[in-house]
């Protein structure tokens, strides 16, 4: 089959690269424009662009896929299937009408759970035992198309958002190829999602990682793992922000939320709404990353005043 990929994020790189080695013909790539990255704002291309250039795959990088020139180019590629993955734009009906067989999306959750941008973090934040890939038909409603197939991925003990992202990236090629094999055999209507079970998880910002010490320790431990490396978790220590890194342990200490309960050689124990959180690695604003014991030795009075 003739395929066009519409992909951008790192999670899509393995799936795009794998498709280039299979019997299907990848005739084009649509990806986001190069963007400034990091403190020095260095213009950086999406990883899939580099893969396409090396393989000689034609590509376009429109600011909006609604642009007439972009739509015309995709039509010229004459795709049978368009594969969408971490593209980051709402797709117009004019695009949905282009492929002769289907336009499909690979979404990193077990839909209808966690529609939206932060599906990987949501599974960890909520303490789920499993997540996975859903391959769906693309419709004009966000992540609401019929399910073609799902591939379940178990969540490992202590796993962070970054680690789960990388494991899902490696599981993406198998999900994509399984769906393409189904479509090659003929039309696949798929199964409608149960709308009564749908949940939505928006794009995250740094403010979402502020730790609320009145919440249970188990909930905060999940949050610290889920939001690493992005958007990270933090608390206020005096007038400064303190980043908190995984792993964080769960203790049985009791006290006022944010209260310092104990200091170990490399840890500090902080009271939560129920139980306590044992912090191992932190970074005070304007300082280096250090273990909890080091922080206590340098800022004990601030810690005794409590975290906010």
C-alpha positions in Angstrom: 0.0 0.0 0.0 1.0 3.6 -0.6 1.5 5.3 2.8 1.9 8.9 3.9 3.0 9.5 7.5 1.9 12.5 9.5 4.2 12.3 12.6 6.4 14.6 14.6 7.2 13.5 18.2 10.0 11.3 19.4 7.5 8.6 20.2 6.8 8.2 16.5 10.4 7.8 15.2 10.7 4.0 15.7 7.3 3.4 14.0 8.2 5.6 11.0 11.7 4.0 10.6 10.2 0.5 10.8 7.7 1.3 8.1 10.5 2.1 5.7 11.8 -1.5 6.0 8.4 -3.2 5.3 6.7 -4.1 2.0 4.4 -1.1 2.1 5.6 2.0 0.1 6.1 5.2 2.2 5.6 7.9 -0.4 5.7 11.0 1.8 6.1 12.5 5.3 4.3 15.5 6.8 5.9 16.8 9.9 6.1 20.0 11.9 8.5 22.8 11.0 12.0 23.0 12.6 11.6 24.7 16.0 14.0 26.5 18.4 15.0 24.2 21.3 16.7 24.7 24.6 18.1 27.8 26.4 20.1 28.7 23.3 17.0 28.3 21.1 18.9 26.2 18.5 16.7 25.5 15.4 16.1 21.7 15.6 14.4 19.4 13.1 12.0 16.7 14.2 13.8 13.4 14.4 11.5 11.9 11.7 12.7 14.5 9.3 16.3 13.3 9.6 15.1 9.7 9.1 13.2 10.7 5.9 16.1 12.7 4.5 18.5 9.8 5.0 16.0 7.4 3.3 15.2 9.8 0.4 11.5 10.1 1.4 9.9 13.4 0.2 8.6 15.6 3.0 6.8 18.8 3.7 6.7 20.9 6.9 3.7 23.2 6.8 2.8 25.5 9.7 -0.8 24.3 9.2 -1.9 21.2 7.4 -4.9 23.2 6.3 -2.7 25.1 3.8 -3.7 24.6 0.2 -0.2 23.8 -0.9 0.1 21.1 1.8 -3.2 19.5 0.9 -2.3 19.5 -2.8 1.0 17.8 -2.1 -0.6 15.1 -0.1 -3.1 14.5 -2.9 -0.2 14.2 -5.4 1.3 11.5 -3.3 -1.9 9.6 -3.8 -1.9 7.7 -0.5 -4.0 4.7 0.2 -3.5 5.1 4.0 -2.4 8.1 6.0 -0.8 7.2 9.4 -1.0 9.9 12.0 1.0 9.8 15.2 1.9 12.6 17.6 1.3 15.2 14.9 -0.1 17.9 17.1 -2.8 19.5 14.8 -6.5 19.1 14.3 -7.0 17.6 10.9 -9.5 19.2 8.4 -12.1 17.2 6.5 -10.3 18.0 3.3 -7.4 15.9 4.6 -9.6 13.1 5.9 -11.1 12.7 2.4 -7.7 12.2 0.7 -6.7 8.5 1.3 -8.4 5.9 -0.7 -8.5 3.3 2.1 -8.2 5.0 5.5 -6.6 7.6 7.7 -5.6 6.1 11.1 -4.1 7.4 14.3 -1.9 5.7 16.8 -2.7 7.0 20.3 -0.8 6.0 23.4 -3.6 4.9 25.7 -6.3 2.3 25.9 -9.1 4.4 24.5 -11.6 5.7 25.3 -9.5 6.3 28.4 -7.2 9.4 28.3 -8.1 11.1 25.1 -5.8 14.1 24.6 -2.1 15.1 24.9 -0.9 13.8 28.3 -2.1 10.2 28.1 1.2 8.6 29.1 1.5 10.8 32.3 -2.2 10.2 33.1 -1.8 6.4 33.2 1.1 6.7 35.7 -0.4 9.5 37.7 -3.6 7.4 38.3 -1.6 4.3 39.3 -2.9 2.2 36.3 -1.4 -1.3 35.9 -1.4 -1.1 32.1 -1.6 1.2 29.1 -0.9 0.6 25.5 -1.6 1.6 21.9 -5.0 2.2 20.3 -5.1 2.4 16.5 -8.3 4.2 15.5 -9.9 5.7 12.4 -9.5 9.5 12.4 -12.6 11.6 12.7 -13.2 15.3 13.4 -13.7 14.7 17.1 -10.5 14.3 19.2 -9.4 10.6 19.5 -13.0 9.5 19.1 -12.8 7.3 16.0 -13.7 3.6 15.8 -11.1 1.2 17.3 -9.2 -0.9 14.8 -7.0 -2.6 17.4 -5.3 -2.2 20.8 -2.0 -3.4 22.0 -1.7 -3.6 25.8 1.6 -2.7 27.5 2.0 -3.4 31.3 3.3 -0.6 33.4 6.4 -1.5 35.4 7.0 -1.0 39.1 8.6 2.4 39.7 8.4 3.4 36.0 8.7 7.1 35.1 6.9 9.0 32.4 10.1 9.1 30.3 10.7 5.4 30.7 7.2 4.5 29.8 7.3 6.8 26.8 10.4 5.0 25.5 8.9 1.5 25.9 5.7 2.6 24.2 7.8 4.0 21.3 9.3 0.5 20.8 5.9 -1.1 20.9 4.5 1.3 18.3 5.8 -0.5 15.1 4.0 -3.7 15.9 0.7 -2.0 16.5 1.1 0.0 13.3 2.0 -3.0 11.1 -0.8 -5.1 12.5 -3.3 -2.4 11.6 -1.9 -2.0 8.1 -2.2 -5.7 7.5 -5.8 -5.6 8.5 -6.5 -2.7 6.1 -4.7 -4.3 3.3 -7.1 -7.2 3.5 -10.1 -5.0 3.0 -12.2 -2.3 4.7 -12.1 -2.3 8.5 -15.0 -0.6 10.2 -13.7 -1.0 13.7 -15.6 -0.9 17.0 -17.2 2.2 18.3 -15.7 3.6 21.6 -17.9 3.6 24.6 -18.5 7.3 25.1 -19.7 6.8 28.7 -16.1 5.7 29.6 -14.2 8.5 27.8 -11.8 10.8 29.8 -9.8 13.7 28.5 -6.3 14.7 29.6 -5.0 18.1 28.3 -1.5 19.2 27.5 0.6 19.7 30.7 2.5 22.8 31.9 4.9 23.3 34.7 2.2 24.5 37.1 0.6 21.1 36.9 3.6 19.6 38.7 3.2 21.6 41.9 3.0 19.2 44.8 0.0 19.6 47.1 1.2 18.1 50.4 -2.4 17.7 51.6 -2.8 14.8 49.1 -2.0 11.2 50.0 1.6 10.1 49.8 0.8 7.4 47.3 -0.8 9.9 45.0 2.2 12.2 45.2 4.7 9.4 44.6 2.8 8.5 41.4 2.8 12.2 40.3 6.6 12.5 40.8 7.2 9.5 38.5 4.5 10.4 36.0 5.8 14.0 35.5 9.5 13.0 35.1 11.1 14.4 33.0 8.2 16.7 31.9 6.8 18.9 33.3 8.6 17.9 36.5 7.3 18.2 40.1 8.2 20.9 42.6 7.4 22.5 46.0 8.1 25.8 47.7 10.9 25.9 50.3 10.9 29.4 51.7 11.0 31.8 48.8 12.6 29.3 46.4 11.2 26.6 44.3 12.5 23.1 44.9 12.4 20.4 42.2 11.6 16.9 43.3 13.0 13.9 41.3 12.1 10.2 41.3 12.4 7.8 43.0 10.4 9.0 46.0 9.5 6.5 48.7 6.3 6.2 50.7 6.5 6.2 54.5 4.0 5.9 57.3 4.9 9.1 59.1 2.1 11.4 60.2 2.1 15.2 60.6 0.9 18.4 59.2 1.1 18.4 55.4 4.5 19.7 54.3 6.1 19.2 57.8 9.6 17.8 58.0 9.3 14.5 59.8 12.9 13.2 59.6 16.3 13.5 58.0 18.4 10.5 56.8 21.9 10.4 55.4 20.5 10.9 51.8 16.8 11.5 52.4 14.2 13.7 54.0 10.7 12.6 55.0 7.8 15.0 54.5 4.3 14.6 55.9 1.4 14.3 53.4 -2.4 14.2 53.8 -2.0 10.6 54.6 1.4 8.9 55.1 4.6 10.6 54.1 6.9 11.0 51.1 10.6 10.2 51.4 12.5 12.4 49.0 15.9 11.2 47.7 16.8 13.7 45.0 15.9 17.4 44.9 17.2 20.7 43.4 16.7 24.0 45.1 16.3 27.0 42.7 19.7 28.4 41.9 21.5 25.4 43.2 22.7 22.0 42.0 20.9 18.7 42.1 21.5 17.0 45.5 20.2 14.3 47.8 17.7 15.0 50.6 20.3 14.7 53.3 22.5 17.3 51.7 19.6 19.7 51.4 18.8 19.2 55.1 22.3 19.9 56.2 22.3 23.2 54.3 18.8 24.4 54.8 17.5 22.7 58.0 15.7 25.8 59.3 13.8 26.3 56.1 12.8 22.7 56.1 11.6 22.9 59.7 9.4 25.8 58.6 7.7 23.4 56.2 7.2 22.9 52.5 4.4 24.5 50.6 
